[in-house]
Amino acid sequence: MRNVERITSVKSELLDIFMSMEVDEHAQRRRSAAQRSLRARRGIELHREFQKLSRDIAPLPDDDEPQESELH
């Protein structure tokens, strides 16, 4: 009877260890997913910022040259 109790105790400990490893792995996957999401969001923001800057610093038409609307 003592051996059965010992085996049950070892099984229980192994299950606890396994479950804690699963919890740790899940938490790590969740953190990695959050980091990937933040990097993707920042990449999109940077892309939009560069597009806006490109539009903002695009050369303006010279006042000396006639505009297309003035030609017609």
KOLPABA-468763 format. One record per atom (N, C-alpha, C, O, CB): atom name; chain; residue in three letters; z, x, y. Coordinates in nm, 2 decimals. Atoms other than C-alpha are relative to their C-alpha. Glycine has a CB too. Example, Ala and Ser with C-alpha at 12.3 -4.5 7.8 and 13.67 -1.06 7.14 Angstrom:
<sites>
a = N c = A r = ala c3 = 0.00 c1 = 0.09 c2 = -0.12 .
a = CA c = A r = ala c3 = 0.78 c1 = 1.23 c2 = -0.45 .
a = C c = A r = ala c3 = 0.00 c1 = 0.09 c2 = 0.12 .
a = O c = A r = ala c3 = 0.07 c1 = 0.19 c2 = 0.12 .
a = CB c = A r = ala c3 = 0.12 c1 = -0.10 c2 = 0.00 .
a = N c = A r = ser c3 = 0.00 c1 = -0.09 c2 = -0.11 .
a = CA c = A r = ser c3 = 0.71 c1 = 1.37 c2 = -0.11 .
a = C c = A r = ser c3 = 0.08 c1 = -0.08 c2 = 0.11 .
a = O c = A r = ser c3 = 0.09 c1 = -0.03 c2 = 0.22 .
a = CB c = A r = ser c3 = -0.14 c1 = 0.04 c2 = 0.05 .
</sites>
This chain:
<sites>
a = N c = A r = met c3 = 0.00 c1 = 0.08 c2 = -0.12 .
a = CA c = A r = met c3 = 0.00 c1 = 0.00 c2 = 0.00 .
a = C c = A r = met c3 = 0.00 c1 = 0.09 c2 = 0.13 .
a = O c = A r = met c3 = -0.06 c1 = 0.05 c2 = 0.23 .
a = CB c = A r = met c3 = 0.12 c1 = -0.09 c2 = 0.00 .
a = N c = A r = arg c3 = 0.00 c1 = -0.09 c2 = -0.12 .
a = CA c = A r = arg c3 = 0.07 c1 = 0.29 c2 = 0.24 .
a = C c = A r = arg c3 = -0.13 c1 = 0.05 c2 = 0.03 .
a = O c = A r = arg c3 = -0.17 c1 = 0.07 c2 = 0.15 .
a = CB c = A r = arg c3 = 0.10 c1 = 0.11 c2 = -0.03 .
a = N c = A r = asn c3 = 0.14 c1 = -0.05 c2 = -0.02 .
a = CA c = A r = asn c3 = -0.28 c1 = 0.43 c2 = 0.19 .
a = C c = A r = asn c3 = -0.09 c1 = -0.11 c2 = 0.07 .
a = O c = A r = asn c3 = -0.17 c1 = -0.07 c2 = 0.16 .
a = CB c = A r = asn c3 = -0.06 c1 = 0.04 c2 = -0.13 .
a = N c = A r = val c3 = 0.08 c1 = 0.11 c2 = -0.07 .
a = CA c = A r = val c3 = -0.43 c1 = 0.09 c2 = 0.29 .
a = C c = A r = val c3 = 0.03 c1 = -0.01 c2 = 0.14 .
a = O c = A r = val c3 = -0.06 c1 = -0.03 c2 = 0.23 .
a = CB c = A r = val c3 = 0.02 c1 = -0.13 c2 = -0.08 .
a = N c = A r = glu c3 = -0.04 c1 = 0.00 c2 = -0.14 .
a = CA c = A r = glu c3 = -0.23 c1 = 0.09 c2 = 0.61 .
a = C c = A r = glu c3 = -0.05 c1 = 0.12 c2 = 0.08 .
a = O c = A r = glu c3 = -0.10 c1 = 0.10 c2 = 0.19 .
a = CB c = A r = glu c3 = 0.15 c1 = -0.01 c2 = 0.01 .
a = N c = A r = arg c3 = 0.05 c1 = -0.12 c2 = -0.07 .
a = CA c = A r = arg c3 = -0.33 c1 = 0.44 c2 = 0.69 .
a = C c = A r = arg c3 = -0.16 c1 = -0.01 c2 = 0.02 .
a = O c = A r = arg c3 = -0.21 c1 = 0.02 c2 = 0.13 .
a = CB c = A r = arg c3 = 0.03 c1 = 0.13 c2 = -0.09 .
a = N c = A r = ile c3 = 0.14 c1 = 0.02 c2 = -0.02 .
a = CA c = A r = ile c3 = -0.70 c1 = 0.36 c2 = 0.63 .
a = C c = A r = ile c3 = -0.03 c1 = -0.10 c2 = 0.10 .
a = O c = A r = ile c3 = -0.12 c1 = -0.08 c2 = 0.18 .
a = CB c = A r = ile c3 = -0.07 c1 = -0.04 c2 = -0.14 .
a = N c = A r = thr c3 = 0.01 c1 = 0.10 c2 = -0.10 .
a = CA c = A r = thr c3 = -0.67 c1 = 0.05 c2 = 0.84 .
a = C c = A r = thr c3 = 0.02 c1 = 0.06 c2 = 0.14 .
a = O c = A r = thr c3 = -0.05 c1 = 0.03 c2 = 0.23 .
a = CB c = A r = thr c3 = 0.09 c1 = -0.12 c2 = -0.03 .
a = N c = A r = ser c3 = -0.04 c1 = -0.06 c2 = -0.13 .
a = CA c = A r = ser c3 = -0.51 c1 = 0.25 c2 = 1.12 .
a = C c = A r = ser c3 = -0.12 c1 = 0.10 c2 = 0.04 .
a = O c = A r = ser c3 = -0.15 c1 = 0.10 c2 = 0.16 .
a = CB c = A r = ser c3 = 0.13 c1 = 0.08 c2 = -0.01 .
a = N c = A r = val c3 = 0.11 c1 = -0.09 c2 = -0.03 .
a = CA c = A r = val c3 = -0.79 c1 = 0.52 c2 = 1.10 .
a = C c = A r = val c3 = -0.12 c1 = -0.08 c2 = 0.04 .
a = O c = A r = val c3 = -0.19 c1 = -0.04 c2 = 0.14 .
a = CB c = A r = val c3 = -0.03 c1 = 0.09 c2 = -0.12 .
a = N c = A r = lys c3 = 0.12 c1 = 0.09 c2 = -0.03 .
a = CA c = A r = lys c3 = -1.06 c1 = 0.25 c2 = 1.10 .
a = C c = A r = lys c3 = 0.02 c1 = -0.05 c2 = 0.14 .
a = O c = A r = lys c3 = -0.08 c1 = -0.06 c2 = 0.22 .
a = CB c = A r = lys c3 = -0.01 c1 = -0.11 c2 = -0.10 .
a = N c = A r = ser c3 = -0.02 c1 = 0.06 c2 = -0.14 .
a = CA c = A r = ser c3 = -0.90 c1 = 0.09 c2 = 1.41 .
a = C c = A r = ser c3 = -0.01 c1 = 0.11 c2 = 0.11 .
a = O c = A r = ser c3 = -0.07 c1 = 0.08 c2 = 0.21 .
a = CB c = A r = ser c3 = 0.15 c1 = -0.06 c2 = 0.00 .
a = N c = A r = glu c3 = 0.02 c1 = -0.11 c2 = -0.10 .
a = CA c = A r = glu c3 = -0.88 c1 = 0.43 c2 = 1.59 .
a = C c = A r = glu c3 = -0.15 c1 = 0.03 c2 = 0.02 .
a = O c = A r = glu c3 = -0.19 c1 = 0.05 c2 = 0.13 .
a = CB c = A r = glu c3 = 0.08 c1 = 0.12 c2 = -0.04 .
a = N c = A r = leu c3 = 0.14 c1 = -0.03 c2 = -0.01 .
a = CA c = A r = leu c3 = -1.24 c1 = 0.50 c2 = 1.51 .
a = C c = A r = leu c3 = -0.08 c1 = -0.11 c2 = 0.08 .
a = O c = A r = leu c3 = -0.16 c1 = -0.08 c2 = 0.16 .
a = CB c = A r = leu c3 = -0.06 c1 = 0.02 c2 = -0.14 .
a = N c = A r = leu c3 = 0.07 c1 = 0.11 c2 = -0.08 .
a = CA c = A r = leu c3 = -1.35 c1 = 0.16 c2 = 1.64 .
a = C c = A r = leu c3 = 0.04 c1 = 0.01 c2 = 0.15 .
a = O c = A r = leu c3 = -0.05 c1 = -0.01 c2 = 0.23 .
a = CB c = A r = leu c3 = 0.05 c1 = -0.13 c2 = -0.06 .
a = N c = A r = asp c3 = -0.04 c1 = -0.02 c2 = -0.14 .
a = CA c = A r = asp c3 = -1.15 c1 = 0.22 c2 = 1.96 .
a = C c = A r = asp c3 = -0.08 c1 = 0.11 c2 = 0.07 .
a = O c = A r = asp c3 = -0.12 c1 = 0.09 c2 = 0.18 .
a = CB c = A r = asp c3 = 0.15 c1 = 0.02 c2 = 0.01 .
a = N c = A r = ile c3 = 0.08 c1 = -0.11 c2 = -0.05 .
a = CA c = A r = ile c3 = -1.32 c1 = 0.55 c2 = 2.01 .
a = C c = A r = ile c3 = -0.14 c1 = -0.03 c2 = 0.02 .
a = O c = A r = ile c3 = -0.20 c1 = -0.01 c2 = 0.13 .
a = CB c = A r = ile c3 = 0.01 c1 = 0.13 c2 = -0.10 .
a = N c = A r = phe c3 = 0.14 c1 = 0.04 c2 = -0.01 .
a = CA c = A r = phe c3 = -1.66 c1 = 0.41 c2 = 1.94 .
a = C c = A r = phe c3 = -0.02 c1 = -0.10 c2 = 0.12 .
a = O c = A r = phe c3 = -0.11 c1 = -0.08 c2 = 0.20 .
a = CB c = A r = phe c3 = -0.04 c1 = -0.07 c2 = -0.12 .
a = N c = A r = met c3 = 0.01 c1 = 0.10 c2 = -0.10 .
a = CA c = A r = met c3 = -1.60 c1 = 0.12 c2 = 2.18 .
a = C c = A r = met c3 = 0.02 c1 = 0.07 c2 = 0.14 .
a = O c = A r = met c3 = -0.05 c1 = 0.03 c2 = 0.23 .
a = CB c = A r = met c3 = 0.11 c1 = -0.11 c2 = -0.01 .
a = N c = A r = ser c3 = -0.01 c1 = -0.07 c2 = -0.13 .
a = CA c = A r = ser c3 = -1.48 c1 = 0.35 c2 = 2.46 .
a = C c = A r = ser c3 = -0.12 c1 = 0.08 c2 = 0.03 .
a = O c = A r = ser c3 = -0.16 c1 = 0.10 c2 = 0.15 .
a = CB c = A r = ser c3 = 0.13 c1 = 0.09 c2 = 0.00 .
a = N c = A r = met c3 = 0.13 c1 = -0.08 c2 = -0.02 .
a = CA c = A r = met c3 = -1.79 c1 = 0.57 c2 = 2.41 .
a = C c = A r = met c3 = -0.11 c1 = -0.10 c2 = 0.05 .
a = O c = A r = met c3 = -0.18 c1 = -0.06 c2 = 0.14 .
a = CB c = A r = met c3 = -0.04 c1 = 0.07 c2 = -0.13 .
a = N c = A r = glu c3 = 0.10 c1 = 0.09 c2 = -0.04 .
a = CA c = A r = glu c3 = -2.01 c1 = 0.26 c2 = 2.44 .
a = C c = A r = glu c3 = 0.03 c1 = -0.05 c2 = 0.15 .
a = O c = A r = glu c3 = -0.07 c1 = -0.06 c2 = 0.22 .
a = CB c = A r = glu c3 = 0.01 c1 = -0.13 c2 = -0.09 .
a = N c = A r = val c3 = -0.03 c1 = 0.04 c2 = -0.14 .
a = CA c = A r = val c3 = -1.83 c1 = 0.15 c2 = 2.76 .
a = C c = A r = val c3 = -0.04 c1 = 0.11 c2 = 0.10 .
a = O c = A r = val c3 = -0.10 c1 = 0.08 c2 = 0.20 .
a = CB c = A r = val c3 = 0.16 c1 = -0.03 c2 = 0.02 .
a = N c = A r = asp c3 = 0.03 c1 = -0.11 c2 = -0.09 .
a = CA c = A r = asp c3 = -1.87 c1 = 0.50 c2 = 2.91 .
a = C c = A r = asp c3 = -0.15 c1 = 0.01 c2 = 0.01 .
a = O c = A r = asp c3 = -0.21 c1 = 0.03 c2 = 0.12 .
a = CB c = A r = asp c3 = 0.05 c1 = 0.13 c2 = -0.06 .
a = N c = A r = glu c3 = 0.14 c1 = 0.00 c2 = -0.01 .
a = CA c = A r = glu c3 = -2.24 c1 = 0.50 c2 = 2.82 .
a = C c = A r = glu c3 = -0.06 c1 = -0.11 c2 = 0.09 .
a = O c = A r = glu c3 = -0.15 c1 = -0.09 c2 = 0.16 .
a = CB c = A r = glu c3 = -0.06 c1 = 0.00 c2 = -0.14 .
a = N c = A r = his c3 = 0.05 c1 = 0.11 c2 = -0.08 .
a = CA c = A r = his c3 = -2.29 c1 = 0.16 c2 = 2.97 .
a = C c = A r = his c3 = 0.02 c1 = 0.03 c2 = 0.15 .
a = O c = A r = his c3 = -0.07 c1 = 0.00 c2 = 0.23 .
a = CB c = A r = his c3 = 0.07 c1 = -0.13 c2 = -0.04 .
a = N c = A r = ala c3 = -0.03 c1 = -0.03 c2 = -0.14 .
a = CA c = A r = ala c3 = -2.12 c1 = 0.27 c2 = 3.29 .
a = C c = A r = ala c3 = -0.10 c1 = 0.10 c2 = 0.06 .
a = O c = A r = ala c3 = -0.14 c1 = 0.09 c2 = 0.17 .
a = CB c = A r = ala c3 = 0.15 c1 = 0.04 c2 = 0.02 .
a = N c = A r = gln c3 = 0.09 c1 = -0.10 c2 = -0.04 .
a = CA c = A r = gln c3 = -2.34 c1 = 0.58 c2 = 3.31 .
a = C c = A r = gln c3 = -0.14 c1 = -0.06 c2 = 0.02 .
a = O c = A r = gln c3 = -0.21 c1 = -0.02 c2 = 0.12 .
a = CB c = A r = gln c3 = 0.00 c1 = 0.11 c2 = -0.10 .
a = N c = A r = arg c3 = 0.13 c1 = 0.07 c2 = -0.02 .
a = CA c = A r = arg c3 = -2.66 c1 = 0.37 c2 = 3.26 .
a = C c = A r = arg c3 = 0.00 c1 = -0.08 c2 = 0.12 .
a = O c = A r = arg c3 = -0.10 c1 = -0.08 c2 = 0.20 .
a = CB c = A r = arg c3 = -0.03 c1 = -0.08 c2 = -0.12 .
a = N c = A r = arg c3 = 0.00 c1 = 0.09 c2 = -0.12 .
a = CA c = A r = arg c3 = -2.55 c1 = 0.13 c2 = 3.53 .
a = C c = A r = arg c3 = 0.00 c1 = 0.09 c2 = 0.13 .
a = O c = A r = arg c3 = -0.07 c1 = 0.05 c2 = 0.22 .
a = CB c = A r = arg c3 = 0.13 c1 = -0.08 c2 = 0.00 .
a = N c = A r = arg c3 = 0.00 c1 = -0.09 c2 = -0.11 .
a = CA c = A r = arg c3 = -2.48 c1 = 0.42 c2 = 3.77 .
a = C c = A r = arg c3 = -0.14 c1 = 0.06 c2 = 0.02 .
a = O c = A r = arg c3 = -0.19 c1 = 0.07 c2 = 0.14 .
a = CB c = A r = arg c3 = 0.10 c1 = 0.11 c2 = -0.01 .
a = N c = A r = ser c3 = 0.14 c1 = -0.06 c2 = -0.01 .
a = CA c = A r = ser c3 = -2.82 c1 = 0.58 c2 = 3.69 .
a = C c = A r = ser c3 = -0.10 c1 = -0.11 c2 = 0.06 .
a = O c = A r = ser c3 = -0.18 c1 = -0.07 c2 = 0.14 .
a = CB c = A r = ser c3 = -0.05 c1 = 0.05 c2 = -0.14 .
a = N c = A r = ala c3 = 0.09 c1 = 0.10 c2 = -0.05 .
a = CA c = A r = ala c3 = -3.00 c1 = 0.25 c2 = 3.75 .
a = C c = A r = ala c3 = 0.03 c1 = -0.03 c2 = 0.15 .
a = O c = A r = ala c3 = -0.07 c1 = -0.05 c2 = 0.22 .
a = CB c = A r = ala c3 = 0.03 c1 = -0.13 c2 = -0.08 .
a = N c = A r = ala c3 = -0.03 c1 = 0.02 c2 = -0.14 .
a = CA c = A r = ala c3 = -2.82 c1 = 0.20 c2 = 4.08 .
a = C c = A r = ala c3 = -0.06 c1 = 0.12 c2 = 0.09 .
a = O c = A r = ala c3 = -0.12 c1 = 0.09 c2 = 0.19 .
a = CB c = A r = ala c3 = 0.15 c1 = -0.01 c2 = 0.03 .
a = N c = A r = gln c3 = 0.06 c1 = -0.11 c2 = -0.07 .
a = CA c = A r = gln c3 = -2.93 c1 = 0.55 c2 = 4.19 .
a = C c = A r = gln c3 = -0.15 c1 = -0.01 c2 = 0.01 .
a = O c = A r = gln c3 = -0.21 c1 = 0.02 c2 = 0.11 .
a = CB c = A r = gln c3 = 0.05 c1 = 0.14 c2 = -0.07 .
a = N c = A r = arg c3 = 0.15 c1 = 0.02 c2 = 0.00 .
a = CA c = A r = arg c3 = -3.29 c1 = 0.49 c2 = 4.09 .
a = C c = A r = arg c3 = -0.04 c1 = -0.11 c2 = 0.10 .
a = O c = A r = arg c3 = -0.14 c1 = -0.09 c2 = 0.17 .
a = CB c = A r = arg c3 = -0.05 c1 = -0.03 c2 = -0.14 .
a = N c = A r = ser c3 = 0.04 c1 = 0.10 c2 = -0.09 .
a = CA c = A r = ser c3 = -3.29 c1 = 0.17 c2 = 4.28 .
a = C c = A r = ser c3 = 0.02 c1 = 0.04 c2 = 0.15 .
a = O c = A r = ser c3 = -0.07 c1 = 0.01 c2 = 0.23 .
a = CB c = A r = ser c3 = 0.10 c1 = -0.12 c2 = -0.03 .
a = N c = A r = leu c3 = -0.02 c1 = -0.04 c2 = -0.13 .
a = CA c = A r = leu c3 = -3.15 c1 = 0.33 c2 = 4.59 .
a = C c = A r = leu c3 = -0.11 c1 = 0.10 c2 = 0.04 .
a = O c = A r = leu c3 = -0.16 c1 = 0.10 c2 = 0.16 .
a = CB c = A r = leu c3 = 0.14 c1 = 0.07 c2 = 0.02 .
a = N c = A r = arg c3 = 0.11 c1 = -0.10 c2 = -0.03 .
a = CA c = A r = arg c3 = -3.41 c1 = 0.62 c2 = 4.57 .
a = C c = A r = arg c3 = -0.13 c1 = -0.08 c2 = 0.03 .
a = O c = A r = arg c3 = -0.20 c1 = -0.04 c2 = 0.12 .
a = CB c = A r = arg c3 = -0.01 c1 = 0.10 c2 = -0.11 .
a = N c = A r = ala c3 = 0.13 c1 = 0.08 c2 = -0.02 .
a = CA c = A r = ala c3 = -3.69 c1 = 0.36 c2 = 4.54 .
a = C c = A r = ala c3 = 0.01 c1 = -0.07 c2 = 0.13 .
a = O c = A r = ala c3 = -0.09 c1 = -0.07 c2 = 0.20 .
a = CB c = A r = ala c3 = -0.01 c1 = -0.10 c2 = -0.12 .
a = N c = A r = arg c3 = -0.01 c1 = 0.07 c2 = -0.13 .
a = CA c = A r = arg c3 = -3.56 c1 = 0.16 c2 = 4.83 .
a = C c = A r = arg c3 = -0.02 c1 = 0.09 c2 = 0.12 .
a = O c = A r = arg c3 = -0.09 c1 = 0.06 c2 = 0.21 .
a = CB c = A r = arg c3 = 0.14 c1 = -0.07 c2 = 0.01 .
a = N c = A r = arg c3 = 0.01 c1 = -0.10 c2 = -0.11 .
a = CA c = A r = arg c3 = -3.53 c1 = 0.47 c2 = 5.05 .
a = C c = A r = arg c3 = -0.15 c1 = 0.05 c2 = 0.01 .
a = O c = A r = arg c3 = -0.20 c1 = 0.07 c2 = 0.12 .
a = CB c = A r = arg c3 = 0.09 c1 = 0.12 c2 = -0.03 .
a = N c = A r = gly c3 = 0.14 c1 = -0.03 c2 = 0.00 .
a = CA c = A r = gly c3 = -3.88 c1 = 0.57 c2 = 4.94 .
a = C c = A r = gly c3 = -0.09 c1 = -0.10 c2 = 0.07 .
a = O c = A r = gly c3 = -0.18 c1 = -0.06 c2 = 0.15 .
a = CB c = A r = gly c3 = -0.05 c1 = 0.03 c2 = -0.14 .
a = N c = A r = ile c3 = 0.07 c1 = 0.11 c2 = -0.06 .
a = CA c = A r = ile c3 = -4.02 c1 = 0.24 c2 = 5.05 .
a = C c = A r = ile c3 = 0.03 c1 = 0.00 c2 = 0.15 .
a = O c = A r = ile c3 = -0.06 c1 = -0.02 c2 = 0.24 .
a = CB c = A r = ile c3 = 0.04 c1 = -0.14 c2 = -0.06 .
a = N c = A r = glu c3 = -0.03 c1 = 0.00 c2 = -0.14 .
a = CA c = A r = glu c3 = -3.83 c1 = 0.26 c2 = 5.38 .
a = C c = A r = glu c3 = -0.07 c1 = 0.12 c2 = 0.07 .
a = O c = A r = glu c3 = -0.12 c1 = 0.11 c2 = 0.18 .
a = CB c = A r = glu c3 = 0.15 c1 = 0.02 c2 = 0.02 .
a = N c = A r = leu c3 = 0.07 c1 = -0.11 c2 = -0.06 .
a = CA c = A r = leu c3 = -3.97 c1 = 0.61 c2 = 5.45 .
a = C c = A r = leu c3 = -0.15 c1 = -0.02 c2 = 0.01 .
a = O c = A r = leu c3 = -0.21 c1 = 0.01 c2 = 0.12 .
a = CB c = A r = leu c3 = 0.02 c1 = 0.13 c2 = -0.09 .
a = N c = A r = his c3 = 0.14 c1 = 0.04 c2 = -0.01 .
a = CA c = A r = his c3 = -4.32 c1 = 0.49 c2 = 5.37 .
a = C c = A r = his c3 = -0.03 c1 = -0.09 c2 = 0.12 .
a = O c = A r = his c3 = -0.12 c1 = -0.06 c2 = 0.19 .
a = CB c = A r = his c3 = -0.05 c1 = -0.06 c2 = -0.13 .
a = N c = A r = arg c3 = 0.02 c1 = 0.09 c2 = -0.11 .
a = CA c = A r = arg c3 = -4.29 c1 = 0.21 c2 = 5.62 .
a = C c = A r = arg c3 = 0.03 c1 = 0.07 c2 = 0.13 .
a = O c = A r = arg c3 = -0.04 c1 = 0.04 c2 = 0.23 .
a = CB c = A r = arg c3 = 0.10 c1 = -0.12 c2 = -0.01 .
a = N c = A r = glu c3 = -0.02 c1 = -0.07 c2 = -0.12 .
a = CA c = A r = glu c3 = -4.14 c1 = 0.44 c2 = 5.88 .
a = C c = A r = glu c3 = -0.11 c1 = 0.09 c2 = 0.04 .
a = O c = A r = glu c3 = -0.15 c1 = 0.10 c2 = 0.15 .
a = CB c = A r = glu c3 = 0.13 c1 = 0.09 c2 = -0.01 .
a = N c = A r = phe c3 = 0.12 c1 = -0.08 c2 = -0.03 .
a = CA c = A r = phe c3 = -4.43 c1 = 0.68 c2 = 5.85 .
a = C c = A r = phe c3 = -0.12 c1 = -0.08 c2 = 0.04 .
a = O c = A r = phe c3 = -0.19 c1 = -0.04 c2 = 0.13 .
a = CB c = A r = phe c3 = -0.04 c1 = 0.08 c2 = -0.13 .
a = N c = A r = gln c3 = 0.11 c1 = 0.08 c2 = -0.04 .
a = CA c = A r = gln c3 = -4.68 c1 = 0.40 c2 = 5.87 .
a = C c = A r = gln c3 = 0.02 c1 = -0.05 c2 = 0.15 .
a = O c = A r = gln c3 = -0.07 c1 = -0.04 c2 = 0.23 .
a = CB c = A r = gln c3 = -0.01 c1 = -0.13 c2 = -0.09 .
a = N c = A r = lys c3 = -0.03 c1 = 0.05 c2 = -0.14 .
a = CA c = A r = lys c3 = -4.50 c1 = 0.27 c2 = 6.19 .
a = C c = A r = lys c3 = -0.02 c1 = 0.12 c2 = 0.10 .
a = O c = A r = lys c3 = -0.08 c1 = 0.10 c2 = 0.21 .
a = CB c = A r = lys c3 = 0.14 c1 = -0.05 c2 = 0.01 .
a = N c = A r = leu c3 = 0.01 c1 = -0.11 c2 = -0.09 .
a = CA c = A r = leu c3 = -4.49 c1 = 0.62 c2 = 6.34 .
a = C c = A r = leu c3 = -0.15 c1 = 0.03 c2 = 0.02 .
a = O c = A r = leu c3 = -0.20 c1 = 0.07 c2 = 0.13 .
a = CB c = A r = leu c3 = 0.07 c1 = 0.13 c2 = -0.06 .
a = N c = A r = ser c3 = 0.14 c1 = -0.03 c2 = -0.01 .
a = CA c = A r = ser c3 = -4.86 c1 = 0.67 c2 = 6.26 .
a = C c = A r = ser c3 = -0.07 c1 = -0.10 c2 = 0.10 .
a = O c = A r = ser c3 = -0.15 c1 = -0.06 c2 = 0.18 .
a = CB c = A r = ser c3 = -0.07 c1 = -0.01 c2 = -0.14 .
a = N c = A r = arg c3 = 0.05 c1 = 0.10 c2 = -0.10 .
a = CA c = A r = arg c3 = -4.94 c1 = 0.35 c2 = 6.45 .
a = C c = A r = arg c3 = 0.05 c1 = 0.02 c2 = 0.14 .
a = O c = A r = arg c3 = -0.03 c1 = 0.01 c2 = 0.23 .
a = CB c = A r = arg c3 = 0.04 c1 = -0.15 c2 = -0.05 .
a = N c = A r = asp c3 = -0.06 c1 = -0.03 c2 = -0.13 .
a = CA c = A r = asp c3 = -4.71 c1 = 0.44 c2 = 6.73 .
a = C c = A r = asp c3 = -0.06 c1 = 0.12 c2 = 0.07 .
a = O c = A r = asp c3 = -0.08 c1 = 0.12 c2 = 0.20 .
a = CB c = A r = asp c3 = 0.15 c1 = 0.01 c2 = -0.01 .
a = N c = A r = ile c3 = 0.05 c1 = -0.12 c2 = -0.06 .
a = CA c = A r = ile c3 = -4.86 c1 = 0.78 c2 = 6.79 .
a = C c = A r = ile c3 = -0.15 c1 = 0.01 c2 = -0.01 .
a = O c = A r = ile c3 = -0.21 c1 = 0.11 c2 = 0.03 .
a = CB c = A r = ile c3 = 0.06 c1 = 0.12 c2 = -0.06 .
a = N c = A r = ala c3 = 0.15 c1 = 0.00 c2 = 0.00 .
a = CA c = A r = ala c3 = -5.22 c1 = 0.69 c2 = 6.73 .
a = C c = A r = ala c3 = -0.06 c1 = 0.01 c2 = 0.14 .
a = O c = A r = ala c3 = 0.00 c1 = -0.04 c2 = 0.23 .
a = CB c = A r = ala c3 = -0.05 c1 = -0.14 c2 = -0.07 .
a = N c = A r = pro c3 = 0.05 c1 = -0.02 c2 = -0.14 .
a = CA c = A r = pro c3 = -5.44 c1 = 0.80 c2 = 7.02 .
a = C c = A r = pro c3 = -0.04 c1 = -0.13 c2 = 0.06 .
a = O c = A r = pro c3 = -0.10 c1 = -0.22 c2 = 0.00 .
a = CB c = A r = pro c3 = -0.12 c1 = 0.09 c2 = -0.01 .
a = N c = A r = leu c3 = 0.03 c1 = 0.12 c2 = -0.07 .
a = CA c = A r = leu c3 = -5.47 c1 = 0.54 c2 = 7.28 .
a = C c = A r = leu c3 = -0.14 c1 = 0.02 c2 = 0.07 .
a = O c = A r = leu c3 = -0.18 c1 = 0.13 c2 = 0.09 .
a = CB c = A r = leu c3 = 0.10 c1 = -0.02 c2 = 0.12 .
a = N c = A r = pro c3 = 0.14 c1 = -0.01 c2 = -0.06 .
a = CA c = A r = pro c3 = -5.82 c1 = 0.46 c2 = 7.43 .
a = C c = A r = pro c3 = 0.02 c1 = 0.06 c2 = 0.14 .
a = O c = A r = pro c3 = 0.11 c1 = 0.02 c2 = 0.21 .
a = CB c = A r = pro c3 = -0.07 c1 = -0.13 c2 = 0.00 .
a = N c = A r = asp c3 = 0.00 c1 = -0.06 c2 = -0.14 .
a = CA c = A r = asp c3 = -5.90 c1 = 0.66 c2 = 7.75 .
a = C c = A r = asp c3 = -0.03 c1 = -0.12 c2 = 0.09 .
a = O c = A r = asp c3 = -0.11 c1 = -0.20 c2 = 0.06 .
a = CB c = A r = asp c3 = -0.10 c1 = 0.11 c2 = 0.01 .
a = N c = A r = asp c3 = 0.03 c1 = 0.10 c2 = -0.11 .
a = CA c = A r = asp c3 = -5.90 c1 = 0.45 c2 = 8.07 .
a = C c = A r = asp c3 = -0.14 c1 = 0.02 c2 = 0.05 .
a = O c = A r = asp c3 = -0.20 c1 = -0.07 c2 = 0.11 .
a = CB c = A r = asp c3 = 0.10 c1 = 0.00 c2 = 0.11 .
a = N c = A r = asp c3 = 0.13 c1 = -0.04 c2 = -0.05 .
a = CA c = A r = asp c3 = -6.22 c1 = 0.63 c2 = 8.17 .
a = C c = A r = asp c3 = -0.12 c1 = -0.06 c2 = -0.08 .
a = O c = A r = asp c3 = -0.22 c1 = -0.10 c2 = -0.02 .
a = CB c = A r = asp c3 = -0.02 c1 = 0.15 c2 = 0.02 .
a = N c = A r = glu c3 = 0.11 c1 = 0.06 c2 = 0.08 .
a = CA c = A r = glu c3 = -6.43 c1 = 0.50 c2 = 7.88 .
a = C c = A r = glu c3 = 0.00 c1 = -0.15 c2 = 0.00 .
a = O c = A r = glu c3 = 0.11 c1 = -0.21 c2 = 0.00 .
a = CB c = A r = glu c3 = 0.02 c1 = 0.06 c2 = -0.15 .
a = N c = A r = pro c3 = 0.01 c1 = 0.15 c2 = -0.01 .
a = CA c = A r = pro c3 = -6.55 c1 = 0.14 c2 = 7.89 .
a = C c = A r = pro c3 = 0.05 c1 = -0.05 c2 = -0.14 .
a = O c = A r = pro c3 = 0.02 c1 = 0.00 c2 = -0.24 .
a = CB c = A r = pro c3 = -0.14 c1 = -0.05 c2 = 0.03 .
a = N c = A r = gln c3 = -0.05 c1 = 0.06 c2 = 0.12 .
a = CA c = A r = gln c3 = -6.37 c1 = -0.08 c2 = 7.64 .
a = C c = A r = gln c3 = -0.11 c1 = -0.09 c2 = -0.06 .
a = O c = A r = gln c3 = -0.21 c1 = -0.12 c2 = 0.01 .
a = CB c = A r = gln c3 = 0.12 c1 = -0.09 c2 = 0.04 .
a = N c = A r = glu c3 = 0.10 c1 = 0.08 c2 = 0.07 .
a = CA c = A r = glu c3 = -6.57 c1 = -0.28 c2 = 7.39 .
a = C c = A r = glu c3 = -0.02 c1 = -0.13 c2 = 0.07 .
a = O c = A r = glu c3 = -0.13 c1 = -0.19 c2 = 0.08 .
a = CB c = A r = glu c3 = 0.03 c1 = -0.02 c2 = -0.15 .
a = N c = A r = ser c3 = 0.01 c1 = 0.13 c2 = -0.07 .
a = CA c = A r = ser c3 = -6.49 c1 = -0.60 c2 = 7.57 .
a = C c = A r = ser c3 = -0.07 c1 = 0.01 c2 = 0.13 .
a = O c = A r = ser c3 = -0.13 c1 = -0.09 c2 = 0.18 .
a = CB c = A r = ser c3 = 0.14 c1 = -0.06 c2 = 0.02 .
a = N c = A r = glu c3 = 0.06 c1 = -0.01 c2 = -0.13 .
a = CA c = A r = glu c3 = -6.62 c1 = -0.46 c2 = 7.90 .
a = C c = A r = glu c3 = -0.15 c1 = 0.02 c2 = -0.02 .
a = O c = A r = glu c3 = -0.23 c1 = 0.00 c2 = 0.07 .
a = CB c = A r = glu c3 = 0.06 c1 = 0.12 c2 = 0.07 .
a = N c = A r = leu c3 = 0.14 c1 = -0.02 c2 = 0.02 .
a = CA c = A r = leu c3 = -6.96 c1 = -0.37 c2 = 7.74 .
a = C c = A r = leu c3 = -0.08 c1 = -0.13 c2 = -0.02 .
a = O c = A r = leu c3 = -0.20 c1 = -0.13 c2 = 0.00 .
a = CB c = A r = leu c3 = -0.01 c1 = 0.09 c2 = -0.13 .
a = N c = A r = his c3 = 0.07 c1 = 0.12 c2 = 0.03 .
a = CA c = A r = his c3 = -7.04 c1 = -0.73 c2 = 7.66 .
a = C c = A r = his c3 = 0.01 c1 = -0.10 c2 = 0.11 .
a = O c = A r = his c3 = -0.05 c1 = -0.21 c2 = 0.11 .
a = CB c = A r = his c3 = 0.05 c1 = -0.07 c2 = -0.13 .
</sites>
